[in-house]
Every structure is written in structure tokens, then in C-alpha cells.
């Protein structure tokens, strides 16, 4: 007997984003959704609806079709409307943290406009686990509230986001889940840990590194560029093998981990410049082989926690505190409120206590499982209602 297909539009996901965090959300969400759909005796047919990016696709055409959304697609939305209408439902992950009014109006118009088309087309719209807000402007706030009220449900990945939904759209169905990237599939390379020479990964965020040489829009008290160099030198002094890894490759040099990794590899030729990863699962697999990681990219840190690698995140925004606080992972450097010297001492203390960090990761993953079950149950509720008869 042939299983019935269910057409699922994955809005604001990506098959080839240079930011592997967005890719991790995409592949992990597909994995979770596929599991739920197949448990109902159905077969998912995915269409990724999002912006085009720079990498070769790490989601194959056999796994998902793709539809590019840009300004032209919104000015003449007929093709986007047709693509949306062809789906049985829309799962919107908002790129993880893009459902907010802190970015440019053009970006907000794209993020909100695609939601409005789904609602107008009569397709069930579910907000997959993501950061909601902050919102502080009009009409942005009113439009966001309208979209949430008309959604099947809004799934928040932290308590602050859940509260934002409650305040802005009190009648919206809302629930809490962990970030789906905790469930990203990977090859477990943990057997490579525990050698005589510790393998330490340093993921220097190009975004934060370049902020240290210009503006300071994140309100950093730490000089992140100085901290990055001091970490490399400190781990060298500890006798560790330093691996410079990337997790976000961007068109703009100011947000590119690759250029910074190249610069630091030239300054410290004994450090290992790990080649850029082809996709998020490859990145997580490599991270699982490390004895310790320090990173300014949240989803690299999620990859570490969920693979058992001790990690200290460099938390530059509230999303870190929300995502890791929700699952009870206590280790992170808040770069607002710590000096560079204090941040360095904190990371090195974490390195010396890495067995304790690994134990905390295991406890956190127990909480992740229950939180992701909230999301799975909501998906099941939706799919049971719309499944072909």
C-alpha cells in the first residue's frame, strides 16, 4: 500500500545557508517532522521556502524542493502564492531569530509578508521553535501579533519569547520547546576525545571579532578580538592542540568566520585551521571529536552540548541565555558585564573543569528531550487534522 504524501512548506529554512546555524535548524526540523509524519503512516514532501545563499546545497533535491524568496517575489507574489497553496501546511522557523523588528524594514517585510500569504491562502501556519521578538515599534508589533493570532500555534524556544507571545497575542496558542538543532543528526566521533594532548576548538565569530575593531552595537564589555587571541595563546600554554573552526560564512566580511580564521591561522601558524564545513551535520560531527569548545556562534555551541563536547558559549545576545537557560546548561560568558581578563579566566576555568561541563551537558539533554516532545506533540496534532483521508 502506497503511503499518502503530505506537502510541508518549510518557511525561512535554508538548504544552503552559509550560516550553518540556519542549516542546522533546517535539517534537524526536517528530521523531527519526518519522524512524526512517518509515525502516522504518511510520507513528507518538503519544500524549503527561503532566501538563496552561498554554499552548495547540503539538502539534496531528493529531500526537498526549494523556492527562493526575495523582494521581487513579494512585489509580484503570484509564484509565492502558488507555491504556498501547493502545501498542506507551512512550518515557519523564522531563520531562528528573525521574527523581530530590530532589523531593517525590508527584512521585516519579507519575514512577515510570507506569513501573511500563508494565512491569506488558507494554509495552516505553525511557528516552529524560534526566538520571538523583541518588538518595540509600530506597525511592526501589531502586524506580528496579527500573524501569531492567526497561526495554528507559536512554539517558542525560550521563556522570554513565550512571554512575548503572551503579552502581544494573548489569544494565540503558544507552547515551549527546545531549539530543534539539539536534534541535528551527526556522526558521533567522541571516540577521538581523551588523548594525551587535548583537542580544543575555537570558533571565532567574525561578527563579534569585527565589532571589536569598530562599532559596538552588541554592547560588549569584552574586547572580543583580544579575548580570541588570548584564548589561542592560553590553550597553547596548556599544551592543547588548537583547532580554528568556522560556523558562519557570509558574503560580508564583517560577518564571516572564515576570513577571521584565516587571519588568526596566519598569526598562529601552529594552530590547525580546520577546512570550512560542507554542512551543519559535518560541523557537529567534527565538534563531537573535540575535548573542549569555545564559540561565539550559538548553534556551534548547541552542536557541542548535544554531542557531549564540553563547551563555553560566548553569549552576546539574549538568545543564548534563553536557549541554554531553558535546558539548564549554566556555562557561558556574558560579554556584557565581564572584562576581557574575567572572560578569559572563566573560559580557562571551564577547560580545567571539562568533565563537569560534560556532565552538565548530559543533564541538559534530558530536559531537551521532554521539551522537544512538546513540539512533536503539536506537529502530530496538526498532521492528524490535515492528513489526507
C-alpha positions, 0 to 999 in steps of 0.5 A, a space after each residue: 500500500 502506497 503511503 499518502 504524501 503530505 506537502 510541508 512548506 518549510 518557511 525561512 529554512 535554508 538548504 544552503 545557508 552559509 550560516 550553518 546555524 540556519 542549516 542546522 535548524 533546517 535539517 534537524 526540523 526536517 528530521 523531527 517532522 519526518 519522524 512524526 509524519 512517518 509515525 502516522 503512516 504518511 510520507 513528507 514532501 518538503 519544500 524549503 521556502 527561503 532566501 538563496 545563499 552561498 554554499 552548495 546545497 547540503 539538502 539534496 533535491 531528493 529531500 526537498 524542493 526549494 523556492 527562493 524568496 526575495 523582494 521581487 517575489 513579494 512585489 509580484 507574489 503570484 509564484 509565492 502564492 502558488 507555491 504556498 497553496 501547493 502545501 498542506 501546511 507551512 512550518 515557519 522557523 523564522 531563520 531562528 531569530 528573525 521574527 523581530 523588528 530590530 532589523 531593517 524594514 525590508 527584512 521585516 517585510 519579507 519575514 512577515 509578508 510570507 506569513 501573511 500569504 500563508 494565512 491569506 491562502 488558507 494554509 495552516 501556519 505553525 511557528 516552529 521553535 524560534 526566538 520571538 521578538 523583541 518588538 518595540 515599534 509600530 506597525 511592526 508589533 501589531 502586524 506580528 501579533 496579527 500573524 501569531 493570532 492567526 497561526 495554528 500555534 507559536 512554539 517558542 524556544 525560550 521563556 522570554 519569547 513565550 512571554 512575548 507571545 503572551 503579552 502581544 497575542 494573548 489569544 494565540 496558542 503558544 507552547 515551549 520547546 527546545 531549539 530543534 538543532 539539539 536534534 541535528 543528526 551527526 556522526 558521533 566521533 567522541 571516540 577521538 576525545 581523551 588523548 594525551 594532548 587535548 583537542 580544543 576548538 575555537 570558533 571565532 565569530 567574525 561578527 563579534 571579532 569585527 565589532 571589536 575593531 569598530 562599532 559596538 552595537 552588541 554592547 560588549 564589555 569584552 574586547 572580543 578580538 583580544 579575548 580570541 587571541 588570548 584564548 589561542 595563546 592560553 590553550 597553547 600554554 596548556 599544551 592543547 592542540 588548537 583547532 580554528 573552526 568556522 560556523 558562519 560564512 557570509 558574503 560580508 566580511 564583517 560577518 564571516 568566520 572564515 576570513 577571521 580564521 584565516 587571519 588568526 591561522 596566519 598569526 598562529 601558524 601552529 594552530 590547525 585551521 580546520 577546512 570550512 564545513 560542507 554542512 551543519 551535520 559535518 560541523 557537529 560531527 567534527 565538534 563531537 571529536 573535540 575535548 573542549 569548545 569555545 564559540 561565539 556562534 550559538 548553534 556551534 555551541 548547541 552542536 557541542 552540548 548535544 554531542 557531549 563536547 564540553 563547551 563555553 558559549 560566548 553569549 552576546 545576545 539574549 538568545 543564548 541565555 534563553 536557549 541554554 537557560 531553558 535546558 539548564 546548561 549554566 556555562 557561558 560568558 556574558 560579554 556584557 558585564 565581564 572584562 576581557 581578563 574575567 572572560 578569559 579566566 572563566 573560559 580557562 576555568 571551564 577547560 580545567 573543569 571539562 568533565 563537569 561541563 560534560 556532565 552538565 551537558 548530559 543533564 541538559 539533554 534530558 530536559 531537551 528531550 521532554 521539551 522537544 516532545 512538546 513540539 512533536 506533540 503539536 506537529 502530530 496534532 496538526 498532521 492528524 487534522 490535515 492528513 489526507 483521508 
